[in-house]
């Protein structure tokens, strides 16, 4: 049986570059080498592409770029259907059956790399260009999901070119403090802050605009942070939801997600069976409404009265040792190697 040619992309021009190195290493270490011919494509923070031949330990610590690498590009030419590798004054073409873009945040999870792969007619794991872009943009996520009947927190949007006093007045006319300020297109809680008054709101807007040209300001929701892993294309399936007790009492930010080991995970979440099933239903509803395929992690708030409010959709969630997505599937009996097999299978089957 011929092996399936798989390209794993890692790194990228993103504030989540280092997390991508860990996620990609999880994929690489758990790909069945008897079944897959694995090619590693590293992307530096400056956006250079290299074909890397080496171990995952060097990927994890970032030293891969100083090892056995050759300059390469993903060719947009469909005749190539893969990557072009440069060496001396010549080049070679490696055909790719499926790519795993294990990239997080901007320039990886926002539809950019997905658009390149679609242009090249290379199948890939995860959501397509449009759904990735719409899920990354929190304003568009609100608009689409609210139209689909999915409940979310109250929100307003501010633009970087607007006078901050105008945005502040817009927020204060709709919400009481505290409020949360988020860049519309940053991902993974980068640039997120909580404001208890006008001065903190202005500072929060400045921080958000350092990361994106749009900011979303949301009302405070008091409740449990519940996540659900969804897998599949036209008929997706969802796990039992998990719960995060954040190490940071103010907000579940980047540090709490990836750095602080004191954030506690509960699988399944500590809610009633009815709420668990309702979250699964809402996760699939949101996943389908956004046009997601392959995989996504759908995050919710569950209030004390049982109300379920969607927070955000992550189209390529983390695959680190503490990441909820693979842990929730493992709880359902689907171990990481078989999960990766399914992800590749869905990528190859997608129209």
Secondary structure, DSSP 8 states (H G I E B T S, - for coil): ---EEEEEEEE-SSTTHHHHHHHHHHHHHHS-TTTEEEEEEEE-TT--EEEE-S-HHHHHTTGGGGSSEEEEEE---TTT-EEEEEETTEEEEEE-SEEEE---STTTSSSHHHHHHHHTT-EESS--HHHHHHHH-HHHHHHHHHHTT--B--EEEEETTS-HHHHHHHHHTT--S-EEEEETT--TTTT-EEESSHHHHHHHHHHHHHH-SEEEEEE---SEEEEEEEEESTT-EE---EEEE-SSSS---HHHHHT-TT-EEEES-SS-HHHHHHHHHHHHHHHHHTT--EEEEEEEEE-TTS-EEEEEEETT---STT-HHHHHHHHTT--HHHHHHHHHHHHHH--
